[in-house]
Amino acid sequence: MEIRIGNGYDVHALAEGLPMWLGGVRIPSETGFVAHSDGDVAIHALCDALLGALALGDIGHLFPDTSDKWKGIDSKILLGKVVALLQEKGWRVGNVDVTIALQRPRLAPHIIPMRETLAPILGVDVDAVSVKATTTERLGFVGRCEGCEVWATVLVVRQ
């Protein structure tokens, strides 16, 4: 069995009055992510990890923020396009592991809905999608509630 591993990382600033989307789920919050798309930093990191596993560049290369075509787009659509590209290349998702660093709001109630939202897009069972949330104990830009950072690791398998 041929496998590859990919890592992704993304950061978005927070601002008041914007929607907060994480892992394809709308999170109730007074702040949201500053971005060209819907700002779903978790999906963006996941896209980068999947693309990285096959050395296909990054999300900015495929979906540039200089293009009006992608302005305000639902990041679940971008993830679906990345998964379709992997499948065209003869690969499928094995499993994914996502870690979200955000001081607030608390994400624990939203973890299962994120996993359930991401799994069908990735073409895997929910038990192959790990989403974890942490704070930075009020340290750094995340701790000051200025932004969010996400790490994603994926395993892809040759079909």
DRENPA-3360 file (N, C-alpha, C; in nm, 2 decimals, always signed):
BEGIN
1 = MEIRIGNG = +0.08/-0.12/+0.00/+0.00/+0.00/+0.00/+0.09/+0.12/+0.00 ~ +0.06/+0.21/-0.09/+0.14/+0.34/-0.10/+0.06/+0.45/-0.02 ~ +0.13/+0.52/+0.07/+0.07/+0.62/+0.15/+0.16/+0.75/+0.14 ~ +0.10/+0.86/+0.17/+0.17/+0.99/+0.18/+0.11/+1.06/+0.30 ~ +0.19/+1.15/+0.36/+0.15/+1.23/+0.47/+0.16/+1.38/+0.43 ~ +0.07/+1.46/+0.47/+0.08/+1.60/+0.44/+0.05/+1.68/+0.57 ~ +0.11/+1.80/+0.58/+0.09/+1.89/+0.69/+0.04/+2.02/+0.64 ~ -0.05/+2.08/+0.71/-0.10/+2.21/+0.67/-0.11/+2.31/+0.79;
9 = YDVHALAE = -0.10/+2.43/+0.76/-0.10/+2.53/+0.87/-0.17/+2.66/+0.81 ~ -0.25/+2.72/+0.89/-0.31/+2.85/+0.84/-0.35/+2.93/+0.96 ~ -0.35/+3.06/+0.94/-0.38/+3.16/+1.04/-0.48/+3.26/+0.98 ~ -0.57/+3.31/+1.06/-0.66/+3.42/+1.02/-0.67/+3.51/+1.14 ~ -0.68/+3.64/+1.11/-0.71/+3.74/+1.21/-0.85/+3.74/+1.24 ~ -0.89/+3.79/+1.36/-1.03/+3.80/+1.41/-1.07/+3.95/+1.40 ~ -1.19/+3.97/+1.37/-1.25/+4.11/+1.37/-1.39/+4.10/+1.41 ~ -1.44/+4.20/+1.48/-1.58/+4.20/+1.52/-1.68/+4.21/+1.40;
17 = GLPMWLGG = -1.79/+4.15/+1.42/-1.90/+4.16/+1.32/-1.89/+4.07/+1.20 ~ -1.79/+3.98/+1.20/-1.77/+3.89/+1.09/-1.82/+3.75/+1.13 ~ -1.87/+3.67/+1.04/-1.91/+3.53/+1.08/-1.78/+3.44/+1.11 ~ -1.80/+3.35/+1.20/-1.69/+3.26/+1.23/-1.73/+3.12/+1.18 ~ -1.65/+3.07/+1.08/-1.67/+2.94/+1.03/-1.55/+2.86/+1.06 ~ -1.57/+2.74/+1.12/-1.46/+2.65/+1.16/-1.50/+2.50/+1.13 ~ -1.42/+2.43/+1.05/-1.45/+2.30/+1.02/-1.59/+2.28/+0.95 ~ -1.63/+2.39/+0.87/-1.75/+2.38/+0.80/-1.88/+2.41/+0.88;
25 = VRIPSETG = -1.86/+2.46/+1.01/-1.97/+2.48/+1.10/-1.96/+2.63/+1.14 ~ -2.08/+2.69/+1.14/-2.09/+2.83/+1.19/-2.09/+2.83/+1.34 ~ -1.99/+2.90/+1.39/-1.97/+2.91/+1.54/-2.03/+3.04/+1.59 ~ -2.12/+3.04/+1.69/-2.17/+3.16/+1.74/-2.06/+3.24/+1.81 ~ -2.04/+3.36/+1.77/-1.93/+3.44/+1.82/-1.95/+3.59/+1.78 ~ -1.90/+3.68/+1.86/-1.90/+3.82/+1.83/-1.79/+3.86/+1.72 ~ -1.69/+3.77/+1.71/-1.59/+3.80/+1.61/-1.58/+3.68/+1.51 ~ -1.53/+3.71/+1.39/-1.51/+3.62/+1.29/-1.38/+3.64/+1.22;
33 = FVAHSDGD = -1.35/+3.57/+1.11/-1.22/+3.57/+1.05/-1.21/+3.66/+0.93 ~ -1.11/+3.74/+0.93/-1.08/+3.83/+0.81/-1.02/+3.75/+0.70 ~ -1.09/+3.74/+0.59/-1.05/+3.66/+0.48/-1.11/+3.69/+0.35 ~ -1.06/+3.64/+0.24/-1.11/+3.66/+0.11/-1.23/+3.57/+0.09 ~ -1.22/+3.44/+0.14/-1.33/+3.35/+0.13/-1.41/+3.36/+0.26 ~ -1.48/+3.25/+0.30/-1.55/+3.26/+0.43/-1.46/+3.25/+0.55 ~ -1.33/+3.24/+0.53/-1.23/+3.24/+0.63/-1.22/+3.12/+0.72 ~ -1.27/+3.00/+0.68/-1.26/+2.88/+0.76/-1.12/+2.83/+0.76;
41 = VAIHALCD = -1.05/+2.88/+0.86/-0.91/+2.85/+0.88/-0.88/+2.70/+0.90 ~ -0.97/+2.63/+0.95/-0.95/+2.48/+0.97/-0.96/+2.41/+0.84 ~ -1.05/+2.45/+0.75/-1.06/+2.39/+0.62/-0.94/+2.43/+0.54 ~ -0.90/+2.55/+0.55/-0.78/+2.60/+0.47/-0.66/+2.52/+0.51 ~ -0.63/+2.50/+0.64/-0.52/+2.42/+0.68/-0.53/+2.27/+0.63 ~ -0.65/+2.22/+0.63/-0.68/+2.08/+0.58/-0.65/+2.07/+0.43 ~ -0.70/+2.17/+0.35/-0.67/+2.18/+0.21/-0.52/+2.18/+0.19 ~ -0.44/+2.26/+0.26/-0.30/+2.27/+0.24/-0.23/+2.13/+0.27;
49 = ALLGALAL = -0.28/+2.07/+0.38/-0.22/+1.94/+0.41/-0.25/+1.83/+0.30 ~ -0.37/+1.83/+0.25/-0.40/+1.74/+0.14/-0.32/+1.77/+0.01 ~ -0.31/+1.89/-0.02/-0.23/+1.93/-0.14/-0.08/+1.90/-0.11 ~ -0.03/+1.93/+0.01/+0.10/+1.90/+0.04/+0.14/+1.75/+0.03 ~ +0.05/+1.67/+0.07/+0.08/+1.52/+0.06/+0.11/+1.48/-0.08 ~ +0.06/+1.55/-0.18/+0.09/+1.51/-0.32/+0.17/+1.61/-0.39 ~ +0.23/+1.70/-0.31/+0.32/+1.81/-0.37/+0.25/+1.89/-0.48 ~ +0.12/+1.93/-0.45/+0.04/+2.00/-0.55/+0.03/+2.15/-0.52;
57 = GDIGHLFP = +0.12/+2.20/-0.43/+0.12/+2.34/-0.40/+0.04/+2.37/-0.28 ~ -0.03/+2.48/-0.27/-0.11/+2.52/-0.16/-0.24/+2.58/-0.20 ~ -0.32/+2.61/-0.10/-0.46/+2.66/-0.13/-0.45/+2.80/-0.20 ~ -0.35/+2.88/-0.17/-0.34/+3.01/-0.24/-0.30/+2.99/-0.38 ~ -0.23/+2.89/-0.42/-0.20/+2.86/-0.56/-0.32/+2.82/-0.64 ~ -0.40/+2.73/-0.58/-0.52/+2.68/-0.65/-0.64/+2.78/-0.65 ~ -0.65/+2.85/-0.54/-0.77/+2.94/-0.52/-0.71/+3.08/-0.47 ~ -0.65/+3.16/-0.56/-0.58/+3.28/-0.52/-0.68/+3.38/-0.47;
65 = DTSDKWKG = -0.64/+3.45/-0.36/-0.72/+3.56/-0.30/-0.72/+3.69/-0.39 ~ -0.66/+3.68/-0.50/-0.67/+3.79/-0.60/-0.78/+3.77/-0.70 ~ -0.84/+3.66/-0.69/-0.95/+3.63/-0.79/-1.09/+3.65/-0.73 ~ -1.17/+3.72/-0.80/-1.31/+3.74/-0.75/-1.39/+3.61/-0.75 ~ -1.34/+3.52/-0.83/-1.41/+3.39/-0.84/-1.43/+3.32/-0.70 ~ -1.33/+3.34/-0.62/-1.33/+3.28/-0.49/-1.37/+3.37/-0.37 ~ -1.41/+3.49/-0.40/-1.44/+3.59/-0.30/-1.57/+3.54/-0.23 ~ -1.56/+3.53/-0.10/-1.67/+3.49/-0.01/-1.72/+3.34/-0.02;
73 = IDSKILLG = -1.64/+3.26/-0.10/-1.68/+3.12/-0.12/-1.68/+3.04/+0.01 ~ -1.77/+2.95/+0.01/-1.78/+2.85/+0.12/-1.66/+2.76/+0.11 ~ -1.58/+2.75/+0.22/-1.46/+2.67/+0.21/-1.49/+2.52/+0.20 ~ -1.61/+2.48/+0.23/-1.64/+2.34/+0.21/-1.63/+2.31/+0.06 ~ -1.67/+2.40/-0.03/-1.66/+2.39/-0.17/-1.51/+2.37/-0.21 ~ -1.42/+2.45/-0.15/-1.28/+2.44/-0.18/-1.23/+2.30/-0.14 ~ -1.27/+2.26/-0.02/-1.22/+2.13/+0.02/-1.27/+2.02/-0.07 ~ -1.39/+2.03/-0.12/-1.45/+1.93/-0.21/-1.37/+1.93/-0.34;
81 = KVVALLQE = -1.32/+2.04/-0.39/-1.24/+2.05/-0.51/-1.10/+1.99/-0.49 ~ -1.05/+2.01/-0.37/-0.92/+1.95/-0.34/-0.93/+1.80/-0.33 ~ -1.03/+1.75/-0.27/-1.05/+1.60/-0.26/-1.07/+1.54/-0.40 ~ -1.15/+1.61/-0.48/-1.17/+1.56/-0.62/-1.04/+1.56/-0.70 ~ -0.95/+1.66/-0.67/-0.82/+1.66/-0.74/-0.74/+1.54/-0.69 ~ -0.74/+1.51/-0.56/-0.67/+1.39/-0.51/-0.72/+1.27/-0.58 ~ -0.85/+1.25/-0.59/-0.91/+1.13/-0.65/-0.87/+1.12/-0.80 ~ -0.87/+1.24/-0.87/-0.82/+1.23/-1.01/-0.68/+1.18/-1.02;
89 = KGWRVGNV = -0.60/+1.21/-0.92/-0.46/+1.17/-0.92/-0.44/+1.03/-0.87 ~ -0.55/+0.96/-0.83/-0.55/+0.82/-0.79/-0.53/+0.80/-0.64 ~ -0.56/+0.90/-0.56/-0.55/+0.89/-0.41/-0.68/+0.91/-0.35 ~ -0.69/+0.87/-0.22/-0.80/+0.89/-0.14/-0.75/+0.93/+0.00 ~ -0.84/+0.99/+0.08/-0.81/+1.03/+0.21/-0.81/+0.91/+0.30 ~ -0.71/+0.89/+0.39/-0.71/+0.78/+0.49/-0.77/+0.83/+0.62 ~ -0.70/+0.93/+0.67/-0.75/+1.00/+0.79/-0.70/+1.14/+0.80 ~ -0.76/+1.22/+0.89/-0.71/+1.36/+0.91/-0.71/+1.39/+1.06;
97 = DVTIALQR = -0.62/+1.48/+1.10/-0.61/+1.52/+1.24/-0.59/+1.67/+1.23 ~ -0.68/+1.75/+1.29/-0.69/+1.89/+1.29/-0.68/+1.95/+1.43 ~ -0.59/+2.04/+1.46/-0.58/+2.11/+1.59/-0.61/+2.26/+1.57 ~ -0.70/+2.31/+1.64/-0.74/+2.45/+1.63/-0.70/+2.52/+1.76 ~ -0.62/+2.63/+1.75/-0.58/+2.71/+1.86/-0.66/+2.84/+1.86 ~ -0.76/+2.85/+1.95/-0.84/+2.97/+1.96/-0.88/+3.00/+2.11 ~ -0.86/+3.12/+2.15/-0.88/+3.15/+2.29/-1.03/+3.14/+2.33 ~ -1.11/+3.21/+2.24/-1.26/+3.20/+2.26/-1.32/+3.23/+2.13;
105 = PRLAPHII = -1.44/+3.17/+2.11/-1.53/+3.10/+2.20/-1.48/+2.96/+2.23 ~ -1.54/+2.89/+2.33/-1.51/+2.75/+2.35/-1.56/+2.67/+2.23 ~ -1.48/+2.58/+2.19/-1.52/+2.50/+2.07/-1.56/+2.36/+2.10 ~ -1.55/+2.32/+2.23/-1.59/+2.18/+2.26/-1.73/+2.14/+2.21 ~ -1.83/+2.22/+2.22/-1.96/+2.18/+2.17/-1.97/+2.17/+2.02 ~ -1.87/+2.22/+1.95/-1.88/+2.22/+1.81/-1.79/+2.11/+1.74 ~ -1.71/+2.04/+1.82/-1.62/+1.94/+1.76/-1.69/+1.83/+1.69 ~ -1.79/+1.77/+1.75/-1.86/+1.66/+1.68/-1.93/+1.71/+1.55;
113 = PMRETLAP = -2.00/+1.82/+1.55/-2.06/+1.87/+1.43/-1.95/+1.90/+1.32 ~ -1.83/+1.95/+1.36/-1.73/+1.97/+1.26/-1.69/+1.83/+1.20 ~ -1.66/+1.73/+1.28/-1.62/+1.60/+1.23/-1.73/+1.55/+1.14 ~ -1.86/+1.56/+1.18/-1.97/+1.51/+1.09/-1.98/+1.59/+0.96 ~ -1.95/+1.72/+0.96/-1.95/+1.80/+0.84/-1.84/+1.76/+0.75 ~ -1.72/+1.74/+0.80/-1.60/+1.72/+0.72/-1.59/+1.58/+0.66 ~ -1.64/+1.48/+0.74/-1.62/+1.34/+0.69/-1.68/+1.31/+0.55 ~ -1.81/+1.35/+0.52/-1.86/+1.32/+0.39/-1.78/+1.39/+0.28;
121 = ILGVDVDA = -1.74/+1.51/+0.30/-1.66/+1.59/+0.20/-1.53/+1.51/+0.17 ~ -1.47/+1.46/+0.28/-1.34/+1.39/+0.26/-1.36/+1.25/+0.21 ~ -1.48/+1.20/+0.22/-1.51/+1.06/+0.17/-1.46/+0.96/+0.27 ~ -1.47/+0.99/+0.40/-1.43/+0.90/+0.51/-1.53/+0.89/+0.61 ~ -1.52/+0.79/+0.70/-1.61/+0.78/+0.82/-1.57/+0.88/+0.92 ~ -1.67/+0.92/+1.00/-1.64/+1.02/+1.11/-1.52/+0.98/+1.20 ~ -1.50/+0.85/+1.22/-1.39/+0.81/+1.31/-1.26/+0.83/+1.24 ~ -1.25/+0.87/+1.12/-1.12/+0.90/+1.05/-1.10/+1.05/+1.05;
129 = VSVKATTT = -1.18/+1.13/+1.12/-1.17/+1.27/+1.12/-1.15/+1.31/+1.27 ~ -1.03/+1.36/+1.30/-1.00/+1.41/+1.44/-1.00/+1.56/+1.44 ~ -1.07/+1.62/+1.53/-1.07/+1.77/+1.54/-1.05/+1.79/+1.69 ~ -0.94/+1.87/+1.72/-0.91/+1.90/+1.86/-0.91/+2.06/+1.87 ~ -0.94/+2.11/+1.99/-0.93/+2.25/+2.01/-0.85/+2.28/+2.14 ~ -0.77/+2.39/+2.13/-0.69/+2.42/+2.25/-0.69/+2.58/+2.26 ~ -0.65/+2.63/+2.37/-0.62/+2.77/+2.38/-0.47/+2.78/+2.39 ~ -0.42/+2.90/+2.40/-0.28/+2.92/+2.42/-0.25/+2.99/+2.56;
137 = ERLGFVGR = -0.35/+2.96/+2.65/-0.33/+3.01/+2.79/-0.31/+3.16/+2.79 ~ -0.38/+3.23/+2.70/-0.37/+3.38/+2.69/-0.24/+3.43/+2.64 ~ -0.16/+3.34/+2.58/-0.03/+3.39/+2.53/-0.03/+3.41/+2.38 ~ +0.04/+3.51/+2.33/+0.06/+3.54/+2.19/-0.07/+3.59/+2.13 ~ -0.07/+3.60/+2.00/-0.18/+3.66/+1.93/-0.31/+3.58/+1.95 ~ -0.30/+3.45/+1.96/-0.42/+3.37/+1.98/-0.47/+3.40/+2.12 ~ -0.39/+3.41/+2.22/-0.43/+3.43/+2.36/-0.49/+3.57/+2.38 ~ -0.44/+3.67/+2.29/-0.50/+3.80/+2.30/-0.63/+3.82/+2.22;
145 = CEGCEVWA = -0.67/+3.71/+2.16/-0.80/+3.70/+2.08/-0.78/+3.79/+1.96 ~ -0.66/+3.79/+1.90/-0.64/+3.86/+1.77/-0.65/+3.77/+1.65 ~ -0.65/+3.64/+1.67/-0.65/+3.55/+1.56/-0.66/+3.40/+1.60 ~ -0.66/+3.32/+1.50/-0.67/+3.17/+1.52/-0.57/+3.11/+1.44 ~ -0.51/+3.00/+1.49/-0.42/+2.92/+1.40/-0.46/+2.77/+1.41 ~ -0.44/+2.71/+1.30/-0.48/+2.57/+1.28/-0.37/+2.49/+1.22 ~ -0.34/+2.37/+1.27/-0.25/+2.27/+1.21/-0.34/+2.15/+1.16 ~ -0.30/+2.10/+1.05/-0.37/+1.98/+1.00/-0.27/+1.88/+0.95;
153 = TVLVVRQ = -0.29/+1.75/+0.98/-0.21/+1.64/+0.93/-0.30/+1.54/+0.86 ~ -0.26/+1.49/+0.75/-0.34/+1.40/+0.67/-0.26/+1.28/+0.63 ~ -0.33/+1.17/+0.61/-0.27/+1.05/+0.55/-0.36/+1.03/+0.42 ~ -0.29/+1.01/+0.31/-0.36/+0.98/+0.19/-0.31/+0.84/+0.14 ~ -0.40/+0.77/+0.07/-0.37/+0.63/+0.03/-0.39/+0.62/-0.12 ~ -0.30/+0.55/-0.19/-0.32/+0.53/-0.33/-0.44/+0.44/-0.35 ~ -0.53/+0.47/-0.44/-0.65/+0.40/-0.47/-0.62/+0.27/-0.54;
% end
